[in-house]
């Protein structure tokens, strides 16, 4: 019997800032995600730091100086930032090798810039899912899918968010992710069963339910998919020991490759028997089945 219940898994390798501000590393991450890991999409980040941060935050030292790429938090963030032209170059590179390009946007200026590149989808991080000026602009001006994480967000706030997209008549382009904001997240805080709550409340209102994980290993992602989250997003790096806050909670290439492999296997396996005795079983039945 064909699998009509489960949608095909879609794996997003979140590169974020794990490129360390280096375009060659960014392209290597894209290439490995496509060729070795078989990921469906890669995702970067775009921030206008002076719009996003207060002057005090911008000029303060990085809270963890060993991970900093600048003397201040603002300088650190600017070092890791790619220009719109560089994002266009990355999108062109993704299209050349056949993987979907996307970016998370943290402010309205970044949203406008990335929307101008017309990617298939734009991601809104948990930290910005109440930035209604930015969300409103995207609903009115950007035609692709809008993916939104729900970490550090109350159930009432999620209700308000979905209602906003319904009012804007953009809810059918919306993908809502179950997420716990932490790096890394211990298993007891992943709270996978919230996926079932999102499905019960919103599956008929939005395009997909997804899962954005910051945990260790890949077992949890398989369970998230089995619970109904067909979009799986994981941070990804070439080396978990590199300098930066996200590397430790990221998958290395072999981990991402195994995640894609295992999700594809589970998708194939999630079906009903199409007859009482399958053809593969008949041979064994003829040979092994107990006869009186």
VOGU-3710 file (C-alpha; in Angstrom, 3 decimals, decimal comma):
1> xxxxxxxxxx> 0,000/0,000/0,000  1,395/3,413/-0,965  2,483/5,779/1,794  -0,176/8,504/1,817  0,224/9,516/5,462  3,854/10,592/5,532  5,284/13,302/3,330  8,777/12,755/1,957  11,424/14,052/4,403  13,152/17,313/3,459
11> xxxxxxxxxx> 16,511/17,919/5,157  17,910/21,430/5,628  21,603/21,758/6,486  21,808/24,976/8,472  25,215/26,478/7,822  24,289/29,740/9,575  27,592/31,408/10,469  29,626/28,191/10,548  31,505/29,427/7,449  33,545/31,707/9,766
21> xxxxxxxxxx> 33,068/34,630/7,376  34,976/32,838/4,617  33,296/32,430/1,208  35,447/29,435/0,245  34,462/27,581/3,446  30,812/28,514/2,763  31,002/26,992/-0,730  32,759/23,903/0,606  29,942/23,465/3,155  27,365/23,747/0,339
31> xxxxxxxxxx> 29,239/21,268/-1,868  29,668/18,678/0,901  26,004/19,076/1,962  24,910/18,287/-1,588  27,418/15,694/-2,808  28,316/13,788/0,361  25,327/14,354/2,666  22,508/14,420/0,042  20,797/17,274/1,912  17,859/18,965/0,187
41> xxxxxxxxxx> 18,681/22,554/1,159  21,303/24,708/2,850  20,525/27,752/4,947  22,593/30,795/5,861  21,806/33,843/8,039  21,480/37,567/7,294  21,588/40,301/9,898  21,887/44,083/9,849  23,624/44,240/13,176  23,196/47,972/13,793
51> xxxxxxxxxx> 19,455/47,593/13,196  19,243/44,450/15,311  21,431/45,403/18,277  21,339/48,372/20,629  24,457/50,554/20,644  25,313/49,086/24,041  24,994/45,489/22,772  26,952/46,319/19,621  29,895/47,798/21,529  29,943/45,271/24,387
61> xxxxxxxxxx> 32,556/42,502/24,450  31,512/39,060/23,211  30,084/37,083/26,173  32,455/34,201/25,313  35,690/35,840/24,065  37,237/32,527/22,914  34,462/32,287/20,278  34,751/35,907/19,149  35,947/37,119/15,748  36,188/40,769/16,903
71> xxxxxxxxxx> 36,973/43,031/19,867  33,253/43,713/20,433  30,092/41,686/19,855  29,202/44,031/16,975  32,614/43,584/15,334  32,289/39,813/15,795  28,895/39,767/14,088  30,074/42,002/11,216  33,038/39,703/10,578  30,664/36,757/10,053
81> xxxxxxxxxx> 28,261/38,693/7,801  28,040/38,197/4,029  26,850/41,013/1,748  23,782/40,687/-0,498  26,154/40,246/-3,449  27,866/37,368/-1,648  24,470/35,796/-0,898  23,623/36,067/-4,609  26,925/34,305/-5,357  26,037/31,544/-2,866
91> xxxxxxxxxx> 22,537/31,164/-4,336  24,005/30,904/-7,849  26,476/28,277/-6,600  23,657/26,280/-4,967  21,633/26,330/-8,190  24,703/25,269/-10,184  25,176/22,097/-8,104  21,457/21,414/-7,520  20,666/22,191/-3,886  18,086/24,662/-2,534
101> xxxxxxxxxx> 19,477/27,938/-1,117  17,834/29,732/1,790  18,621/32,221/4,533  17,287/33,167/7,953  16,557/36,889/8,267  16,721/38,726/11,584  15,440/42,222/10,666  13,357/44,021/8,052  16,332/45,311/6,044  17,763/41,784/5,786
111> xxxxxxxxxx> 14,318/40,433/4,846  14,072/42,947/1,978  17,577/42,152/0,762  17,153/38,366/0,779  13,637/38,591/-0,720  15,215/40,468/-3,647  17,142/37,251/-4,442  13,838/35,342/-4,643  14,829/32,136/-2,812  12,344/29,231/-2,557
121> xxxxxxxxxx> 11,893/29,921/1,158  12,994/32,378/3,827  13,377/31,350/7,485  12,399/33,405/10,526  14,363/32,381/13,639  12,623/31,863/16,978  14,102/35,136/18,245  12,254/37,147/15,591  8,905/35,362/15,243  7,181/38,312/16,954
131> xxxxxxxxxx> 8,790/40,910/14,636  5,500/41,743/12,945  6,861/44,642/10,905  9,237/42,213/9,182  6,612/39,442/8,930  4,076/41,861/7,481  6,522/43,085/4,861  7,338/39,509/3,829  3,648/38,534/3,649  2,937/41,531/1,392
141> xxxxxxxxxx> 6,035/41,441/-0,811  7,636/37,981/-0,869  5,889/35,131/-2,681  7,915/32,103/-1,496  7,424/29,908/1,569  7,971/31,459/4,992  9,431/29,059/7,578  9,193/30,003/11,263  10,671/28,395/14,390  8,744/28,443/17,667
151> xxxxxxxxxx> 11,527/28,182/20,252  11,131/30,389/23,350  7,548/31,105/22,235  4,376/30,563/24,274  1,384/28,684/22,891  -0,631/31,924/22,926  2,104/33,641/20,913  2,052/30,783/18,375  -1,751/31,168/18,090  -1,307/34,893/17,441
161> xxxxxxxxxx> 1,350/34,158/14,818  -0,817/31,673/12,902  -3,798/34,036/13,082  -1,644/36,803/11,581  -0,736/34,602/8,588  -4,362/33,559/8,127  -5,413/37,214/8,163  -2,733/37,958/5,543  -3,931/34,943/3,485  -0,380/33,530/3,577
171> xxxxxxxxxx> -0,917/30,598/5,952  -0,744/28,058/3,107  2,846/29,232/2,460  3,758/28,876/6,129  5,956/26,138/7,638  5,961/26,013/11,459  8,819/24,319/13,291  8,819/22,737/16,707  12,006/23,979/18,390  13,690/24,394/21,770
181> xxxxxxxxxx> 16,156/27,280/21,854  19,400/26,082/23,436  22,887/25,063/22,233  23,028/22,117/22,677  19,618/21,041/24,044  19,536/18,066/26,463  17,121/15,332/25,372  14,643/15,999/28,187  14,204/19,572/26,863  13,639/18,615/23,200
191> xxxxxxxxxx> 9,914/18,039/23,946  9,130/16,168/20,731  5,482/15,604/21,611  4,860/19,311/20,999  5,022/18,298/17,324  1,727/16,456/17,813  0,210/19,592/19,365  1,281/21,682/16,359  -0,168/19,058/13,994  -3,454/18,815/15,907
201> xxxxxxxxxx> -3,897/22,593/15,963  -2,412/23,794/12,691  -1,799/20,969/10,166  -4,920/21,905/8,193  -4,017/25,618/8,301  -0,334/25,652/7,301  1,741/24,017/4,542  4,032/21,813/6,671  5,076/21,159/10,264  8,842/21,017/10,738
211> xxxxxxxxxx> 11,426/20,317/13,417  14,527/22,414/14,112  16,848/20,548/16,457  19,846/21,673/18,483  20,428/18,354/20,263  23,206/15,795/19,889  23,030/12,810/17,538  20,321/11,952/15,002  17,906/9,600/16,798  15,612/12,451/17,848
221> xxxxxxxxxx> 15,208/13,678/14,259  13,972/10,258/13,124  11,368/10,335/15,887  10,381/13,902/14,952  9,782/12,798/11,354  7,777/9,763/12,492  5,612/12,068/14,607  4,787/14,048/11,456  7,447/16,773/11,045  8,530/16,258/7,430
231> xxxxxxxxxx> 10,947/19,220/7,314  14,038/18,523/9,421  16,595/21,286/10,003  19,955/20,724/11,687  22,998/22,931/12,224  25,887/21,621/10,178  29,660/22,220/10,139  32,809/20,691/8,709  34,449/20,532/12,149  32,662/20,652/15,518
241> xxxxxxxxxx> 35,841/21,910/17,233  36,032/25,124/15,166  35,750/28,492/16,920  32,161/29,739/17,215  29,064/29,152/19,316  27,139/26,883/16,900  29,763/24,283/15,950  29,391/22,142/19,099  25,627/21,705/18,514  26,108/20,966/14,800
251> xxxxxxxxxx> 26,347/17,734/12,817  29,537/17,018/10,905  29,200/15,705/7,315  29,017/12,012/8,273  26,272/12,763/10,817  24,236/14,704/8,264  24,751/11,980/5,642  23,508/9,320/8,092  20,535/11,510/9,045  19,435/11,816/5,412
261> xxxxxxxxxx> 20,040/8,095/4,842  18,036/7,070/7,914  15,139/9,456/7,188  14,891/8,082/3,641  14,888/4,512/4,997  12,152/5,307/7,532  10,061/7,010/4,817  10,288/3,846/2,689  9,345/1,686/5,694  6,299/3,695/6,826
271> xxxxxxxxxx> 3,597/1,820/4,928  0,980/-0,899/5,412  1,264/-4,366/3,946  -0,581/-4,392/0,615  -1,588/-8,039/1,078  -1,647/-10,529/3,940  1,459/-12,397/2,781  4,016/-10,304/0,917  5,899/-11,853/-2,009  9,118/-11,676/-0,007
281> xxxxxxxxxx> 7,391/-13,652/2,765  5,821/-16,287/0,516  9,193/-17,907/-0,172  9,862/-18,154/3,570  6,317/-19,313/4,275  6,630/-22,157/1,782  9,915/-23,196/3,344  9,497/-22,494/7,055  5,851/-22,237/8,095  4,740/-24,952/10,538
291> xx> 2,522/-27,586/8,939  0,382/-29,989/10,977
//
